[in-house]
């Protein structure tokens, strides 16, 4: 089982949200993504926990037969 959590990056002094975006118009995977704080936990045969990490939040332009147009 995998559980993940994502939220905006926070300014360590004020607590205000920082917005960090990647604009990648030539990419075949996505055009626009946003970076945020993230954490994930995996249980099962190979348990793993990632705390105070990061994540890329985007809409992928992929499907089972490749890229969406």
Secondary structure by P-SEA (a helix, b strand, c coil): cbbbbbbccccccccbbbbbbbbbcccccccbbbbbbbbbbbbccbbbbbccccccccccccccccccc
